[in-house]
Amino acid sequence: MDFFYKFRQFLSGPPAVIVAIVIITTPISKVVERMLPKDLFEIPVTLNDPPPPPPPKLETQEIKPQPVEQQPMQPADVITRDSVVTEVKPAPPPEPPRQIDLPRAVEVAPVRTGPSVVQMQAGYESIILGYIESIKRYPTSREARSQRPQGKVALLLEIGRDGSLKSVSVSRSSDSIILDNAALATARQGRYPPFPADAYPGQATHRFSVTLEFNVQQEN
């Protein structure tokens, strides 16, 4: 209805004459097409994508095998006893194991609870001197009574570890043969004690110096 109303208004106006001329000179189908809106007859049409073209055909060519030239075979090397190396080198000797210097253990001297070696030796020498002094006697011969000599005699005694007397000699004379012989006789008649176990280590014998003094008061 709106279409006809609009069309009637359009024909009632001044342009009616122009429309009439256009109608006369133009086919009615084109006139109507120009007068009507374009979107009235447009129908949306959706077109599908065209199908993909078929893959091209691959032409297969027949491959003919080419003749292979056969080369003459060379004779293989013949293995003989002379060609085989029979010498076998011996393996090198193994290296000797290296010696590793280990830290040496520190030797700790045993702790002594008794007297030291020096103290034992000094004590033994004092025993020897005291013993000889105890058995010393002034000579009682006729010559000694007439001459009445006096003086000191130094003796050198060599005693073994068991207390045996090995030797005795005069290291310093008293200028009296009577006194020197009396000192030697005193040392020879003595009985000495053995060494202490730890005294004089490594020695089978030891020498002692002893001095004996003779005077006239010792006659009684």
QUIJO-V915449 format. One record per pair of residues at least 24 apart in sequence whose C-alpha atoms are under 8 Angstrom apart, sorted by the first residue. I is the first residue (numbers start at 1). J is the second residue. D is the distance in Angstrom with one decimal. If there is no record, write none. Layout:
BEGIN
i j d
I J D
I J D
END
This chain:
BEGIN
i j d
117 198 6.3
117 199 5.7
117 200 7.8
118 199 7.7
120 196 7.1
120 198 7.9
120 199 6.2
121 196 7.9
121 199 5.6
121 200 7.1
124 195 7.3
124 196 7.7
125 208 7.4
128 192 7.0
129 210 6.4
132 186 7.0
132 187 6.7
132 190 7.0
133 212 7.2
135 186 6.8
135 190 7.6
136 183 7.5
136 186 5.8
137 182 7.8
137 186 7.6
137 218 7.2
137 219 7.8
138 182 7.4
138 214 6.4
138 215 7.5
138 216 7.8
138 218 5.7
138 219 5.6
139 178 7.4
139 179 7.3
139 182 6.1
139 219 7.6
140 219 7.5
143 178 8.0
144 178 6.7
148 216 6.4
149 176 6.9
149 178 7.7
149 179 7.2
149 214 8.0
149 215 7.2
149 216 7.4
150 174 8.0
150 179 7.5
150 213 7.8
150 214 5.4
150 215 4.7
150 216 6.6
151 175 7.9
151 176 7.9
151 179 7.5
151 213 5.8
151 214 5.4
151 215 6.6
152 211 6.6
152 212 5.6
152 213 4.3
152 214 6.2
153 179 7.2
153 180 6.2
153 183 6.8
153 211 5.6
153 212 5.2
153 213 6.4
154 209 7.0
154 210 5.7
154 211 4.2
154 212 6.4
155 183 7.7
155 184 7.6
155 209 5.8
155 210 5.1
155 211 6.0
155 212 7.8
156 207 6.6
156 208 5.7
156 209 4.7
156 210 6.4
157 187 7.9
157 207 5.4
157 208 5.1
157 209 6.4
157 210 7.5
158 205 6.5
158 206 5.6
158 207 4.3
158 208 6.3
159 205 5.5
159 206 5.6
159 207 6.4
159 208 7.8
160 194 7.5
160 195 7.9
160 204 6.0
160 205 4.2
160 206 6.5
161 194 5.4
161 195 5.0
161 203 8.0
161 204 5.8
161 205 5.8
161 206 7.9
162 193 7.2
162 194 4.3
162 195 6.5
163 191 7.4
163 192 4.9
163 193 4.8
163 194 4.0
163 195 6.7
164 191 7.5
164 192 6.6
164 194 7.7
165 192 7.6
179 214 7.2
183 212 6.8
END
